[in-house]
């Protein structure tokens, strides 16, 4: 027998069972950060990615926007962490924010 979402939520509330708020996946970690790798079961620095991060910092110091840095990396065909996607301004911002 299937129950609707609202029925389940109603019953949880009646039994005073707390639920996690929408979009609040606590303490979730999504894989490795850009600039890190796993080596012998330990997280270590990824040399090439660290070099790219240093270039990103240099471009920011020169006044380039995050979007412009992403365009440069895409033109130079610098691979992302997944080696599939493209660079975006938001991605550059997040990478630099984590290393600060």
N, C-alpha and C positions, 0 to 999 in steps of 0.2 A: 504494500500500500504506500503510495507516494504522498508526501505532505508538502504543502506550499511553504515558501520561505517565510511568509508572514505568520503562519501557524507555528512554525518552529521557533521563531523569534518570540512570539507570544508565550509559548510554553517555557522557554528559557527564562523569560522575565518573571513569570509566575513562580518559578523555582529559585529565583534570585541567583541565577547563574550569569556571571558577567561575560560580556562578549567584547572582542577586540573591535575598535572603531575601524571604519572603512579606510583603506589606504595607509594603515599604520602597522606595517609589518615590523615589529620591534626587533632591533638588533640583527637585522638581516644584512649579510655581507655578500655582495655580488662578485664573486671571483677575485682575481688579482687586480690591483690598480696598475695603471700604465706606468711602466718603469720597474715593475717587479716580475720575478719568475720563480718557479719552484725548482730547486736543485737539491737532490738528495733529501727530499721531504722537508726542506727548509725554504722559507721565502728569502730570496736574495735579490740583488739589484740586476736589472737587465741593462747591460752596457749600452746597446744601441738606442734603446728607448730612453735611457737617461740622457744620452747625447741630444736626442730630439727635444726633450724637456728643456735642456739648457738653451737650445736654439729658440724655443718658444719664449723663454725668459728674456733672451736678447732682443727678440722682435718686440716684446711688450715694453722693454726699457727704451726702445727707439720710438715708441708711440704708436705702433701698429695695433689695430683693433683685433679682437679675437677672430672675427670673421675673415679679416685679411690674412691672418696667420693660417687659418684653415685653408684658404684658397692657395696660399703658397705651398703648404704641405701636400695638397691634392695635386698641384701642378708638378711638384717634384716626385710624385708617386711614393710618398712616405707611407708605409703601411700602418694601419690602425692596429689596436690590440688583437682584433679578430682576423686581421689581414683580409677582410672582405669589404668593409664599408668605406665611407668617405669621412673626411674630417669636417666638422661643423664648428661654428663659433662657440656654441654651448659646450661642446666636448673640450675644446681648448681651455675654456674658463674652468671647467671641472677638474681637468688635469692639473692646471696651475694652482688651483685652490687647495688641492690635496697635498701638494708638495711644499706649500708655504709653511 
